């Protein structure tokens, strides 16, 4: 997908999705009669513009509020109906139907095109994508895609931090009353919600909104609980209100079993004072994202062995040593801090691409700066030779054709392991603490 002019408005059309087949994990709610939505580039102005000719303004049927005190109390008593956001009618398909599903995906700023391209590619592998795609807004920290009846699998998306079914876009929020139009939009959604997440882009501009969302969160949550729309049930869909800026909002839902369990899709880590480098945060996040608590206990036990290729100055080695794992650190550079002369660390000044262990180890970890195809070939050789059982490694990304480069690298590993007859599990993600790279977890399985 090519990046278009970011100033051009994006139109998002949201119609009822076709009910999914039994057995699929993705929860897709169908809004009776369809829900229209429109997505423009976030506006800086917080004023309410006059309605344009030919487009109906947002309307709500409101019961007369009781006189029970403050403006907030009256707002919480407001009865709302579905938002009728002005939008162009979806073009019918050749079979006479018009069924589109719109998705909001968070990503690292600068990777919006890759995020959208990957999501559309996943949908296209199921069946052709007939919808025209929304424009990509560079460095926005999010992407929008429009597909047909296909489903998206969050676990198979590398660049997406979060996967949200988009329902409404509110183009302009009144500066003095942001609550009412958001409640109107939520009223159009079916069912109840198990959590309310107010989120902003992971950008410098987005971070300035965090104070606003903290103040607004209890106000909105109180209103939803009084209406019975918020209940304490982690199995229910989460309700997301995404603020590109203070004057606009995108409303959507996520399936707890097909999305990130972290707000904004970010599993934040604290920098340990004893770790020799900040790269330790990448491995710490990878362990939390790829392994649940029981897997961490089972696969990262004291007394296990590991090899760290490209170990210096020791950030990744530190994560293993703190769990009681004995590490062979392979790097021509120096180990620093607590990793220098640590009794659990054997430092070998060798080239990581030429090193071969004397005997098999439990873990291979690798964070070397090299082309992704070369690192992928190295990892494939280690598994094919039986030198390790589990691995976490990084693949550095090229400046262009990132999705193609990753498909080739990961495809090479799959081909090698399948040729050798191995059963395995492989998961890849661009983590919050990654930069121009992705992190991969690979493990051999019994079946």
C-alpha positions in Angstrom: 0.0 0.0 0.0 1.3 3.4 -0.9 1.2 6.3 1.6 -1.1 9.0 0.4 -1.3 12.7 1.3 -1.8 12.8 5.1 -3.9 15.9 4.7 -6.6 14.1 2.8 -9.6 13.1 4.8 -10.2 9.5 5.5 -13.7 8.1 5.2 -14.5 5.0 7.2 -17.7 3.2 6.5 -18.9 0.7 9.1 -21.7 -1.7 8.2 -22.8 -4.8 9.9 -20.3 -7.6 9.7 -21.4 -11.1 8.6 -21.7 -13.4 11.7 -18.6 -15.5 12.1 -18.5 -19.3 11.8 -18.5 -21.3 14.9 -15.1 -22.1 16.3 -13.4 -18.9 15.4 -11.9 -16.9 18.2 -12.6 -13.4 17.0 -15.8 -11.9 18.5 -17.6 -9.7 16.0 -20.7 -7.9 17.2 -23.3 -6.9 14.6 -24.9 -3.5 15.0 -28.6 -3.7 13.9 -29.1 -1.7 10.7 -25.4 -1.1 10.3 -23.3 1.6 11.8 -21.8 4.4 9.7 -18.5 6.0 10.6 -16.2 8.5 9.2 -12.5 9.0 9.9 -10.8 12.3 9.0 -7.3 13.4 9.9 -7.4 14.6 13.6 -8.2 18.3 13.7 -6.5 20.7 15.9 -9.6 22.9 16.4 -11.8 22.1 19.3 -14.8 24.1 18.0 -17.9 22.6 16.6 -18.2 23.4 12.9 -21.5 24.1 11.2 -23.2 21.2 9.5 -22.4 21.0 5.8 -25.2 21.1 3.3 -26.5 17.7 2.4 -25.2 16.0 5.5 -27.3 15.3 8.5 -25.9 16.5 11.9 -25.6 14.2 14.9 -28.9 13.9 16.6 -30.0 12.4 19.9 -33.3 11.9 21.6 -32.9 13.1 25.1 -35.3 12.8 28.0 -35.9 15.9 30.1 -33.2 15.9 32.8 -34.1 15.9 36.4 -33.1 18.8 38.4 -30.8 17.1 40.8 -27.8 19.4 41.2 -24.7 19.8 39.1 -24.3 19.6 35.3 -22.5 16.3 35.7 -25.5 14.8 37.5 -27.8 15.9 34.7 -25.4 14.5 32.1 -25.4 11.1 33.8 -29.2 11.0 33.6 -29.2 11.7 29.9 -30.9 9.1 27.7 -29.1 8.6 24.5 -29.6 6.8 21.2 -27.2 5.7 18.5 -25.0 8.3 16.9 -25.8 8.9 13.3 -22.4 10.0 12.0 -22.5 11.5 8.5 -20.8 9.1 6.1 -20.8 8.1 2.5 -22.9 5.0 1.7 -20.8 1.9 1.2 -20.7 0.7 -2.4 -22.5 -2.6 -2.8 -20.5 -5.6 -3.9 -21.3 -7.5 -7.1 -23.7 -9.8 -5.1 -25.7 -6.7 -4.0 -24.4 -6.6 -0.4 -22.2 -4.2 1.3 -20.4 -5.8 4.2 -17.2 -4.1 5.5 -15.4 -4.4 8.8 -13.1 -1.6 9.9 -10.2 -2.1 12.2 -8.1 0.2 14.3 -4.5 -1.0 14.9 -1.9 0.7 17.1 1.7 0.5 16.1 5.1 2.1 16.6 5.2 5.6 15.0 6.8 5.3 11.5 5.5 1.8 10.9 1.9 2.6 10.0 2.3 1.5 6.3 3.8 -1.8 7.4 1.1 -2.4 10.0 -1.7 -1.8 7.5 0.0 -3.8 4.7 0.4 -6.8 7.0 -3.2 -6.7 8.2 -4.6 -6.4 4.7 -2.3 -9.2 3.5 -3.5 -11.5 6.3 -7.1 -10.8 5.2 -6.2 -11.3 1.5 -4.9 -14.8 2.2 -8.4 -15.8 3.3 -10.2 -14.2 0.3 -9.8 -11.1 -1.9 -10.1 -7.7 -0.1 -12.7 -5.7 -2.1 -12.6 -2.5 0.0 -10.7 0.7 -0.8 -8.2 1.2 2.1 -8.1 4.4 4.2 -5.1 6.7 3.8 -2.1 6.0 6.0 -1.2 8.9 8.2 2.6 8.8 8.7 4.1 8.9 12.2 0.6 8.8 13.7 1.1 5.7 15.8 -2.0 3.9 14.4 -3.5 2.5 11.1 -7.0 1.9 9.8 -7.9 -1.0 7.5 -11.2 -2.0 5.9 -11.9 -5.6 5.0 -14.9 -7.8 4.2 -15.9 -10.9 6.2 -12.4 -12.0 6.9 -11.0 -12.2 10.4 -7.7 -10.8 11.7 -5.6 -12.9 14.1 -3.8 -10.6 16.5 -1.2 -13.2 17.4 -0.1 -13.5 13.7 0.2 -9.7 13.3 3.8 -8.5 13.8 3.5 -4.8 13.7 0.1 -4.3 15.4 0.3 -3.6 19.1 -3.5 -3.7 19.5 -6.4 -5.0 17.4 -9.7 -3.1 17.8 -13.0 -3.4 15.8 -13.8 0.2 14.9 -17.5 1.3 15.3 -17.7 5.1 15.3 -15.6 8.1 14.6 -16.6 11.4 16.3 -15.0 14.1 14.1 -15.4 17.0 16.5 -15.9 16.9 20.3 -17.3 20.0 22.0 -14.6 21.4 24.3 -17.1 21.9 27.1 -18.9 18.6 26.8 -17.0 15.6 25.5 -19.1 13.2 27.5 -22.4 13.5 25.7 -21.4 12.6 22.1 -19.2 9.7 23.4 -22.2 8.3 25.3 -24.3 8.7 22.2 -21.8 6.7 20.2 -21.5 4.0 22.9 -25.3 3.7 23.1 -25.3 2.4 19.5 -23.2 -0.6 20.4 -24.8 -3.8 21.5 -24.0 -5.7 24.7 -22.0 -4.8 27.7 -18.3 -4.3 28.3 -15.8 -5.8 30.7 -13.3 -2.9 30.7 -13.0 0.7 29.6 -9.7 1.8 28.1 -9.1 5.4 27.1 -6.0 5.5 24.9 -3.9 8.0 22.9 -1.2 7.6 20.2 2.3 6.6 21.3 3.7 9.9 20.0 4.9 13.1 21.7 1.6 14.8 20.9 -0.3 11.8 22.2 1.5 11.8 25.5 0.3 15.3 26.2 -3.3 13.9 26.3 -2.5 11.4 29.1 -3.5 13.9 31.8 -6.8 14.5 30.1 -7.7 10.8 29.7 -6.9 10.2 33.4 -9.4 12.9 34.4 -12.0 11.8 31.8 -11.8 8.0 32.6 -13.8 8.0 35.9 -16.4 10.4 34.5 -17.2 8.1 31.5 -16.9 4.9 33.5 -19.3 6.1 36.2 -21.9 7.0 33.4 -21.5 3.5 31.8 -21.8 1.7 35.1 -25.0 3.6 36.0 -26.5 2.5 32.7 -25.4 -1.1 33.3 -23.1 -1.2 30.3 -19.9 -1.8 32.3 -19.6 -5.0 34.4 -16.7 -6.8 36.0 -16.3 -9.7 33.6 -12.9 -10.2 31.8 -14.5 -12.4 29.2 -16.6 -9.5 27.8 -15.3 -7.3 25.0 -13.2 -4.3 26.1 -14.5 -0.8 25.1 -11.8 1.4 23.6 -12.0 5.2 23.3 -9.0 6.4 21.2 -8.2 10.1 21.2 -6.0 11.2 18.2 -6.4 14.6 19.9 -8.7 16.3 22.4 -11.3 17.2 19.7 -11.9 13.8 18.1 -12.5 10.2 19.3 -12.6 6.7 17.7 -14.9 4.2 19.5 -14.3 0.5 19.2 -14.2 -2.9 20.9 -11.6 -5.6 21.3 -11.9 -9.4 21.9 -9.9 -10.3 25.1 -8.9 -13.5 23.4 -7.7 -11.8 20.2 -5.9 -8.7 21.3 -3.2 -7.3 23.6 -3.9 -7.5 27.3 -2.1 -4.3 27.9 -3.5 -0.7 27.6 -2.3 0.8 24.3 -0.8 -2.6 23.6 2.3 -1.7 25.6 3.8 -4.1 28.2 5.9 -1.6 30.0 9.1 -2.6 31.8 11.1 -0.9 34.6 14.8 -0.5 34.0 16.7 -2.6 36.6 19.5 -0.7 38.3 21.8 -3.7 38.1 21.4 -4.4 34.4 24.4 -3.3 32.3 22.3 -1.9 29.4 18.8 -0.9 28.4 18.6 -3.7 25.9 17.6 -5.9 28.9 14.1 -4.3 28.6 13.6 -6.0 25.2 14.2 -9.5 26.5 12.1 -8.8 29.6 9.2 -7.6 27.5 9.6 -10.6 25.1 9.4 -13.0 28.0 6.2 -11.3 29.3 4.6 -11.2 25.9 5.5 -14.6 24.5 5.3 -16.7 27.7 2.5 -16.8 30.3 3.3 -17.2 33.9 3.2 -21.0 33.9 5.4 -21.2 30.8 7.9 -18.8 32.4 8.1 -21.0 35.5 8.4 -24.1 33.4 10.8 -22.9 30.7 13.0 -20.5 32.6 14.1 -22.6 35.6 17.2 -22.2 37.7 20.0 -24.6 36.6 19.1 -24.4 32.9 21.8 -23.4 30.3 21.8 -20.7 27.6 24.0 -19.2 24.9 23.8 -15.4 24.3 25.1 -14.6 20.8 26.2 -10.9 20.6 26.0 -10.7 24.3 28.1 -7.6 25.2 27.6 -5.6 27.3 25.3 -8.2 28.9 21.7 -6.8 29.0 20.2 -10.1 27.7 22.6 -12.3 29.7 21.4 -10.4 32.9 17.8 -11.5 32.3 18.9 -15.2 32.2 21.3 -15.0 35.1 18.7 -13.3 37.4 16.7 -16.5 36.9 19.5 -18.7 37.9 20.4 -19.8 34.3 24.0 -20.4 33.4 25.0 -18.4 30.3 27.7 -18.7 27.7 28.1 -15.1 26.5 29.6 -15.0 23.0 30.9 -11.6 21.9 34.2 -10.0 21.0 33.2 -7.0 23.1 33.4 -6.5 26.9 30.8 -7.6 29.4 30.1 -4.9 31.9 28.8 -4.3 35.4 27.5 -7.3 37.2 27.9 -9.6 34.2 31.7 -9.2 34.2 33.2 -12.2 36.1 29.8 -13.4 37.2 30.1 -17.1 38.3 27.1 -18.0 36.1 28.6 -16.4 33.0 31.3 -17.8 30.7 32.5 -15.0 28.4 33.9 -16.2 25.0 35.5 -13.6 22.7 34.3 -15.2 19.5 32.2 -14.4 16.4 28.6 -15.4 17.2 28.1 -16.6 13.6 31.0 -19.0 13.9 30.4 -20.3 17.4 29.2 -23.9 17.9 28.4 -25.2 21.4 30.1 -28.3 22.8 26.8 -29.7 23.8 23.1 -28.7 23.5 21.7 -26.0 25.7 18.1 -25.1 26.7 18.1 -21.6 25.4 19.6 -19.5 22.6 19.2 -15.7 22.8 20.5 -13.5 20.1 20.5 -9.7 19.5 23.1 -9.2 16.8 23.1 -6.4 14.2 22.9 -8.2 10.9 20.6 -8.7 8.0 17.4 -10.6 8.9 18.1 -13.3 6.4 21.5 -14.0 7.8 20.3 -14.2 11.4 17.3 -16.4 10.3 19.7 -18.8 8.6 21.8 -18.9 11.8 18.7 -19.7 14.0 17.6 -22.4 11.6 21.0 -24.1 11.7 21.0 -24.1 15.6 17.6 -25.8 15.7 18.3 -28.2 12.8 21.6 -29.2 14.6 19.7 -29.8 17.9 21.9 -27.2 19.7 18.9 -25.6 21.5 15.3 -26.2 22.3 14.0 -22.6 22.8 15.1 -19.3 21.3 14.4 -15.6 21.5 16.1 -13.5 18.9 15.8 -10.1 17.1 15.6 -9.5 13.4 16.9 -6.0 12.4 14.6 -4.4 9.8 15.6 -2.8 6.4 14.5 0.7 5.6 12.3 -0.5 2.8 10.2 -3.6 2.0 10.1 -4.5 5.7 7.1 -6.9 5.4 8.7 -8.7 2.5 12.1 -9.0 4.3 10.4 -10.5 7.3 8.3 -12.9 5.3 11.4 -14.1 3.6 13.4 -14.5 6.9 10.7 -16.2 8.8 9.7 -18.3 5.8 13.3 -19.5 5.6 13.2 -20.7 9.2 9.9 -22.5 8.6 11.2 -24.2 5.5 14.3 -25.4 7.2 12.5 -26.8 10.3 9.8 -28.5 8.2 12.4 -30.0 5.9 14.1 -31.5 9.0 10.7 -32.8 10.3 10.6 -30.6 13.5 7.4 -29.6 15.2 7.7 -26.0 16.5 5.9 -22.9 17.5 7.1 -19.5 16.3 5.7 -16.1 17.3 7.0 -12.7 16.2 6.2 -9.2 17.4 7.5 -5.6 17.2 7.7 -4.9 20.9 7.4 -1.6 22.6 11.1 -1.6 23.5 12.1 -2.6 19.9 13.2 0.0 17.5 14.0 -0.8 13.9 13.6 -4.5 14.6 11.2 -7.3 15.7 11.5 -10.0 18.3 10.8 -13.7 17.6 10.1 -16.6 20.0 10.8 -20.1 18.6 10.4 -23.4 20.5 10.4 -27.0 19.6 7.2 -28.9 20.5 6.3 -32.5 21.0 3.7 -32.6 18.3 
